[in-house]
Amino acid sequence: MAELKHYDVLLKPVITEKSTLVSEHGQYTFKVARDATKADVKAAVEALFKGVKVKAVNTIVQKGKTKRWRGQPYMRSDEKKAIVTLAEGQIDLAAPELK
């Protein structure tokens, strides 16, 4: 398997009502590459967000839905999400840093 770069691991943040509520408790949700491991996600978050210490990483594989287009059924792709928990006293990733 090819080595994943940090920007290849974290695809985009998940911005939903539920993910915004848990961000108040130091948990952030990202869509990640399907072949990324928990160690890859932890290394990517710590490298891309300087000064952040990751406490835990939980991953979820969300199965694709069956949809219809012009009467023909098809399957959406599966997605992998990671919920990253930061250690106590870490910076808020969602808020801009004030200087």
ABEGO torsion letter per residue (X at the ends): XBBBBAAAABABBBBBAAAAAAAAAGBBBBBBBAABBAAAAAAAAAAABBGBBBABBBBBBBBBBBBBBGGBBBBBBBBBBBBBBBBBGBBBAABBBBX
